Amino acid sequence: MPVSHAGRLQRVYDRGPVRAVFAAVLVLSSVAVAASCAEDPATSSPPPDASVADVVAAPPDSAARVDAGDAATDAPAPLVNTCTDAGSYPETWLADPHLCLTVFADALPVARQMAFAPNGDLFVQAAGNINALFDDDKSGAIGGAERATFATSVDGFAELNHGLAFSPNGAFVYASNDSTVFRWAYAKGDRVATGPAAVVVSNMPAGGGHTSRTLAFDPQGRLYVNVGSIGDVDWFPGDELRAMVRRFTIPASLPAGGIDYASGEIYASGMRNEVGLSFDSKGRLWGVENGSDGIDGDNPGEEINRLDGPGSRFFGHNLCWSEYALDGGLGRGTQWAYRGYAVEQTDVWCRDTKNVHPPAAVMQGHWATLGVAEYTGGSLPWNGDLIIAAHGSSSRDPAVGRLLARAHVVGDSIQGAVTPIVGHAVDGGLEQGKWDVRPVDVRSGPDGAVYFSDDLGHRVFRLGYRP
């Protein structure tokens, strides 16, 4: 007999005094919180909530369209062929038979965030190095002579570990470790840094379960930095500096030692670990968030959030969580209060949008979404939609994730299902969680293809389309 929602929460949360809850949180934090906090394939999917998009395994439509906001009467632009003759990566499930997946570059240990340079080169942060990849022969794959090390970790600081971005004016390359944001001067076509690194942001709270510091720039040149929570559901000293995205206005001359992190504007808070951050062509900031553990297999769900808007938005963590598929639940995206912590909130409080800004969409728990980008390439039939990189669960059985997915954007919102588009093929269907690829970051390339990094196989993949 299914366990009721009230019974489930009673069983999960009411297990003694707050001290016991703290102990459970600490255990969870020490296990696998950095890799993902999502691991569950729902055995059945309830109908989508009218206000929040859901995730299904059905393939997306392949009808070409010019833009998510275009009227249905607009004639679709002809699609560009971005497939090569290299064949497709083996055992790959593709939602559309016109898609093709190939290895663009290998030998990139622990490949993480990526950024396209103004001249079309692809920069990738991998194992403490900033790597420049340049497909000069237009083969769709990087040869041995088509790569260079632009810069390495800075002496006297911890190794670079995730973040990478170009300033909008193309004058600098930015990269991060868990405590510091650096930059190097860049001129169009540079493939090796011509000068030393400068410290841009310093004293970020380091250590803890989440150490990636994702970087993004808005069109005005302001820098956005994600700092995730310390543990699974935080109630630790120092929390006030974490689980948020801060914005920094970069001065003409950097102060000695860089801008102190605590002086940055809190742009969005209550974000457990918003690893994926990306501005779209309309200047909107989208993020993908890893939900916590400890509720049940399918909950909390992973979130797609729209961060931009009036004022500083609070997105719920560490007080509220988002439903994905819950026995006796109220539908995807419904906000529920955490129980048993030092500060008690109610479900009603969490559902009041004056208190908590709701997600734009909720995805399957433990997908571990780490990257998001608008597709703008004119080759795949999804212009204006968001492409999401799901790194995959770290400990759930059966495992989930390890795929790319698409969110259909209409106007300012996500419409319908968030649908897998690339993953591991078994018996002609999609198998989650078992692929030898773990997607991290995703980018729409200037050639019309989609590129994503893989920190398990140390590669960058290229997803093309053959009309």
ABEGO torsion letter per residue (X at the ends): XBBBAAAAAAAAABAEBAAAAAAAAAAAAABAAAABBBBBBBABBBBBBAABBBBBABBBBABBBABAABBAABBBBBBBBABBAAEBBBGBBBABAABBBBBABBGBBGBBBBBBBAAGBBBBBBGGBBBBBBBAAGAGBBBAAABBBABBBBBGBBBBAABBBBBAAGABBBBBBAABBBBBBBBBGBABBABBBBBABBGBBBEEABABBBBBBBAAGBBBBBBBBABABBBBBGAAABGBBBBBBBBABBBBGEBBAAABBBABBGBABBABBBBBAAGBBBBBBBBBBGABAAOBBBBBBBABEBEBBBAGOAABBBBABBBGBAEBGBBBBBBGBABBBBAAAAABAAABBBBABBBBBGAGBABBBBBAAGABAABGBBBBBBAEBAABOBBBEGBBBBBBBBEABBBEBBBBABBBBBGGBBBBGABABBBABBBBBAAGBBBBBBAAAGBBBBBBBBX
